[in-house]
């Protein structure tokens, strides 16, 4: 498998997300919204772990995309929850595990988790403005 990870301007994401992945069966493409170098890395690691686990467990990109896009379409104003934590999320287990890895690496890098989350939240708010 070929893995391509790139940092892109937030407005170039397919929908309102800071990290996204697609696969054509040969190449896994991960796009992270450009924030700060350590933050980009953390988002990329999360997406890589989540994507790989989903692939191994037979959770298709189509199922993930359908859930995420529906979640975003019905998101209440002011809600900053991640779709992957929703009880009905088909990749909830994979998302939670990837977040655990992401948090461990953040701690190792000395990244303040609350500032990191705020920066990601700010991307969404900026996009809505």
C-alpha angles and dihedrals in degrees: 000000000000117000121202119187121184137172113226137176108274093244090062093066116110091240139350101310137109093218131034137168136194133178133201092192093265104046128042107206118198121189120191126188109248111249116136126331097256091043092050089051093050092050091048093051091049092050093046094052093043094046094048094048091048091050092049091049096047098249104147128219089239091059091046094047093047092052095044095047093047089048092052092046092057098036110135117236111272095016111132099176118134115242090230092067095054113114091233095050111125091213098039094123092050093046093050092049092048090050090053091054090045091053092050092052091046090054091049090051093047093244115160103233096209092052090047092052091046092052090052091047089050090057090061093046091049090051091053094050 
